């Protein structure tokens, strides 16, 4: 009898171990990279924002989240076997992805050829046109181009959403942010498509029409107004979008994320959490990723920054 119990116990342990291995093998790896500190307190809080999103994603079945703080990792092994990588950081000529004389750019491009999802948030969607514009169009469907796109502080009202996993459970919301628009998309809002976009599925996720006062400026930088932005008065703009690429990978861009306190808005937070999960090819629940954050959560992990001096 004893030997039977031992054998049964051993078999049970083996099955548990085997089950754990299968569960682990089913995990989809998501890496979220936070940029170095910038801007005054509670703005561009990349490190705190990434840690908050990581906390909200705890327990999502099938998702294995890894976070990187303070810019590009010293040990790039964190990217091994990643299903998706997201960059929430400063952009332009200082974008972490374009450093090292293009080595990182080529590295990310190799990932995408293997179907790795790429996401970029806030300033992280901006690159220099001749430095990485075509790559960003290919990876995530578009990018912010200085003086073509614009970055006013305004408060869009998001009332209607495309049918897409990222919008599941998201209810109408209104929130002030530095919402970029007039992006360089592979497909414009009027439906004109480039040859590159013919095999790429492009879906606007967060769409609203800026008022005339928003188009007339001022923008954050350069202050504008830009005539081509004014001439498009009445046109709806996409401030979050998603693509499915011919290589089998996915991409998204999210132009919000300037004010850290916006993460306390349930729908603002949910649409991004849904996007992160979808990017890694994990099923988004019918009602989206449910999460809650406390005041303590919102104040955690903020970078030490000098307070802005009064003008």
HUJO-V902179 format. One record per residue. PHI is phi as a letter, one per 30 degrees, with the letter a starting at -180 (none if undefined). PSI is psi in whole degrees, -180 to 180 (NA if undefined). Layout:
BEGIN
phi->PHI psi->PSI
phi->PHI psi->PSI
END
This chain:
BEGIN
phi->none psi->-43
phi->d psi->-44
phi->d psi->-35
phi->d psi->-42
phi->d psi->-42
phi->d psi->-44
phi->d psi->-42
phi->d psi->-43
phi->d psi->-43
phi->d psi->-41
phi->d psi->-39
phi->d psi->-45
phi->d psi->-42
phi->d psi->-41
phi->d psi->-40
phi->d psi->-45
phi->d psi->-42
phi->d psi->-42
phi->d psi->-40
phi->d psi->-40
phi->d psi->-42
phi->d psi->-43
phi->d psi->-42
phi->d psi->-38
phi->d psi->-24
phi->d psi->-8
phi->d psi->142
phi->c psi->125
phi->d psi->124
phi->c psi->126
phi->c psi->125
phi->c psi->121
phi->c psi->122
phi->c psi->138
phi->d psi->173
phi->d psi->157
phi->e psi->142
phi->a psi->164
phi->i psi->169
phi->d psi->173
phi->e psi->142
phi->i psi->16
phi->b psi->143
phi->h psi->44
phi->d psi->69
phi->d psi->-45
phi->d psi->-45
phi->d psi->-39
phi->d psi->-43
phi->d psi->-41
phi->d psi->-33
phi->d psi->-45
phi->d psi->-40
phi->d psi->-44
phi->d psi->-41
phi->d psi->-21
phi->c psi->-3
phi->e psi->132
phi->i psi->-1
phi->d psi->119
phi->e psi->133
phi->i psi->0
phi->c psi->131
phi->b psi->104
phi->c psi->133
phi->b psi->134
phi->c psi->148
phi->b psi->128
phi->c psi->154
phi->i psi->40
phi->j psi->-170
phi->e psi->134
phi->d psi->145
phi->d psi->-34
phi->c psi->106
phi->d psi->3
phi->d psi->-21
phi->d psi->-24
phi->d psi->-10
phi->d psi->133
phi->i psi->23
phi->d psi->139
phi->d psi->-26
phi->a psi->147
phi->b psi->133
phi->b psi->138
phi->c psi->117
phi->c psi->99
phi->a psi->174
phi->d psi->152
phi->b psi->-142
phi->i psi->-147
phi->d psi->-15
phi->c psi->4
phi->e psi->134
phi->e psi->-30
phi->d psi->-22
phi->c psi->5
phi->d psi->174
phi->i psi->42
phi->h psi->38
phi->i psi->-1
phi->d psi->-44
phi->d psi->-38
phi->e psi->-44
phi->d psi->-36
phi->d psi->-48
phi->d psi->-38
phi->d psi->-37
phi->d psi->-38
phi->e psi->-47
phi->d psi->-31
phi->d psi->-20
phi->c psi->6
phi->i psi->14
phi->d psi->133
phi->d psi->145
phi->b psi->131
phi->b psi->146
phi->b psi->140
phi->b psi->141
phi->h psi->-128
phi->e psi->-22
phi->d psi->-12
phi->d psi->-5
phi->c psi->129
phi->b psi->164
phi->d psi->137
phi->e psi->-49
phi->d psi->-6
phi->c psi->-40
phi->a psi->14
phi->e psi->-48
phi->d psi->-37
phi->d psi->-44
phi->d psi->-36
phi->d psi->-42
phi->d psi->-39
phi->d psi->-48
phi->b psi->1
phi->j psi->-5
phi->l psi->177
phi->a psi->166
phi->d psi->125
phi->c psi->123
phi->e psi->131
phi->i psi->-7
phi->c psi->-52
phi->d psi->170
phi->b psi->162
phi->b psi->63
phi->d psi->157
phi->d psi->118
phi->a psi->176
phi->b psi->79
phi->d psi->156
phi->c psi->116
phi->c psi->110
phi->c psi->-26
phi->b psi->143
phi->b psi->141
phi->d psi->152
phi->d psi->109
phi->a psi->149
phi->e psi->-32
phi->d psi->-28
phi->c psi->1
phi->d psi->126
phi->i psi->-2
phi->d psi->127
phi->c psi->159
phi->e psi->140
phi->a psi->162
phi->b psi->130
phi->a psi->140
phi->d psi->134
phi->a psi->175
phi->d psi->76
phi->d psi->110
phi->d psi->151
phi->a psi->-178
phi->i psi->51
phi->d psi->164
phi->d psi->90
phi->c psi->157
phi->d psi->-21
phi->b psi->125
phi->d psi->171
phi->d psi->-19
phi->d psi->-8
phi->j psi->3
phi->d psi->131
phi->c psi->143
phi->d psi->168
phi->d psi->-33
phi->d psi->-30
phi->d psi->-7
phi->d psi->-32
phi->c psi->9
phi->c psi->126
phi->d psi->121
phi->c psi->124
phi->b psi->116
phi->d psi->132
phi->c psi->-54
phi->c psi->114
phi->b psi->135
phi->a psi->159
phi->c psi->116
phi->d psi->142
phi->d psi->167
phi->e psi->-36
phi->d psi->-33
phi->d psi->-44
phi->d psi->-29
phi->d psi->-7
phi->i psi->-174
phi->d psi->156
phi->c psi->170
phi->d psi->-46
phi->a psi->136
phi->e psi->156
phi->d psi->-23
phi->i psi->-160
phi->d psi->159
phi->c psi->129
phi->e psi->-39
phi->d psi->-25
phi->d psi->-41
phi->d psi->-36
phi->d psi->-17
phi->c psi->25
phi->e psi->136
phi->j psi->-12
phi->d psi->138
phi->d psi->150
phi->b psi->145
phi->c psi->127
phi->c psi->-6
phi->b psi->140
phi->b psi->163
phi->b psi->147
phi->b psi->151
phi->c psi->120
phi->d psi->159
phi->d psi->-24
phi->d psi->-1
phi->j psi->-8
phi->d psi->172
phi->b psi->163
phi->a psi->154
phi->a psi->156
phi->b psi->141
phi->b psi->117
phi->d psi->-12
phi->d psi->-170
phi->j psi->12
phi->d psi->-49
phi->c psi->121
phi->e psi->-38
phi->d psi->-15
phi->d psi->-22
phi->d psi->-13
phi->d psi->-13
phi->d psi->122
phi->e psi->-42
phi->d psi->-36
phi->e psi->-47
phi->d psi->-41
phi->d psi->-41
phi->d psi->-33
phi->d psi->-43
phi->d psi->-43
phi->e psi->-42
phi->d psi->-41
phi->d psi->-43
phi->d psi->-46
phi->d psi->-41
phi->e psi->-37
phi->d psi->5
phi->i psi->39
phi->c psi->141
phi->d psi->130
phi->d psi->128
phi->e psi->157
phi->e psi->-40
phi->c psi->17
phi->i psi->179
phi->d psi->115
phi->d psi->135
phi->a psi->163
phi->b psi->148
phi->b psi->144
phi->c psi->172
phi->d psi->-37
phi->d psi->-42
phi->d psi->-43
phi->d psi->-27
phi->c psi->-1
phi->d psi->144
phi->i psi->18
phi->d psi->141
phi->d psi->142
phi->d psi->116
phi->b psi->145
phi->d psi->141
phi->d psi->148
phi->d psi->133
phi->d psi->137
phi->d psi->143
phi->d psi->NA
END
